[in-house]
Amino acid sequence: MIDAPTAASALTTTGLTRRFGDLTAVRPLDLDLPAGGIIGLVGPNGSGKSTLIRMLLGLVRPSAGTATVLGSPLEEPRRFLHRVGALIEGPAFVPALSGRANLLSLARLRGLPASRVDEVLDVVGLTGRDREPVKRFSLGMKQRLGIAAALLPDPELLILDEPTNGLDPSGIVEIRALLGRLGREGRTVIVSSHLLSEIEAVCDHLLVIRFGELLYTGPIDDLMRRAHATVEVRPEHDDDAPRLLTALTDAGFAVDGDLRVRAAAGDTAAINRTAIEAGITLRHLAAHTDSLEEVFLQMTGTDEDLAAERGATAGRAA
């Protein structure tokens, strides 16, 4: 088992770029991702996440730039691929064979001992179900078997592309717990996912790209400092809304027309006192802090914004 990272940086890139004809899928990208812990890779559809992952695994050649993986040059994959595990898209197994038999075949191909199969089955929680044919596995079990296959070489770096895709809530919780355990072992786990609530729950570090361009890289806590905190207030009687707005504004609060106060949760008592002093009884007083999803949308735009920008970009290219 990995107990501690062996390199200061798991991944570095300098000007890493990938073009497909006239389309630039990944723009010149400069990264320095820390070793150890869980890194979330997020971005709207078509942002280049999968292309970036494939470049780092040596499946797609960069058009320009350089990179290192676990301290070794990207141009020399033999120096690092044996230390990397990956689950890209859906895991593929022989349906009629058991989970154990599938893993044993993969272990033999990689020259790994059969004992490693028992270890990874235990890690992903499939011990006791491993002799069943894969065709009987639920989607969650197949995802866990895919992660087990990625863990066979005991990798320092684990790259998982949409590991919770298609899972029900209980399956998502299982995979989240598994990722947490893997990160605590000292591995570097890179998770690409559209489920931002899961990214927020499990990741230490975040990488946000949009149309192949880097928008943010750093600790997730630092990004969440951009989150807006508001307190929504409603008077008992709707006719008191204009008076409440005036009272809160006079007290120095920033308030919009929907009676949302730009304030932290700790300001709710002061807001309530202001209303009482104005002779107004409140029927609703609720604090809200932006989630990662809301911060993400502020950075990247909504689906409508993205569609409009893609259309404008295509028009300029034509």
Secondary structure as GFF3:
##gff-version 3
##sequence-region A 1 318
A	DSSP	beta_strand	9	20	.	.	.	ID=ss1
A	DSSP	beta_strand	23	34	.	.	.	ID=ss2
A	DSSP	beta_strand	37	42	.	.	.	ID=ss3
A	DSSP	alpha_helix	49	56	.	.	.	ID=ss4
A	DSSP	beta_strand	64	69	.	.	.	ID=ss5
A	DSSP	beta_strand	72	73	.	.	.	ID=ss6
A	DSSP	three_ten_helix	77	79	.	.	.	ID=ss7
A	DSSP	three_ten_helix	81	83	.	.	.	ID=ss8
A	DSSP	beta_strand	84	87	.	.	.	ID=ss9
A	DSSP	alpha_helix	99	109	.	.	.	ID=ss10
A	DSSP	alpha_helix	115	124	.	.	.	ID=ss11
A	DSSP	three_ten_helix	134	136	.	.	.	ID=ss12
A	DSSP	alpha_helix	139	151	.	.	.	ID=ss13
A	DSSP	beta_strand	157	161	.	.	.	ID=ss14
A	DSSP	alpha_helix	169	184	.	.	.	ID=ss15
A	DSSP	beta_strand	188	192	.	.	.	ID=ss16
A	DSSP	alpha_helix	196	202	.	.	.	ID=ss17
A	DSSP	beta_strand	205	210	.	.	.	ID=ss18
A	DSSP	beta_strand	213	219	.	.	.	ID=ss19
A	DSSP	alpha_helix	220	224	.	.	.	ID=ss20
A	DSSP	beta_strand	229	235	.	.	.	ID=ss21
A	DSSP	three_ten_helix	238	240	.	.	.	ID=ss22
A	DSSP	alpha_helix	241	250	.	.	.	ID=ss23
A	DSSP	beta_strand	254	255	.	.	.	ID=ss24
A	DSSP	beta_strand	260	262	.	.	.	ID=ss25
A	DSSP	three_ten_helix	265	267	.	.	.	ID=ss26
A	DSSP	alpha_helix	268	277	.	.	.	ID=ss27
A	DSSP	beta_strand	282	289	.	.	.	ID=ss28
A	DSSP	alpha_helix	292	300	.	.	.	ID=ss29
A	DSSP	alpha_helix	303	317	.	.	.	ID=ss30
###
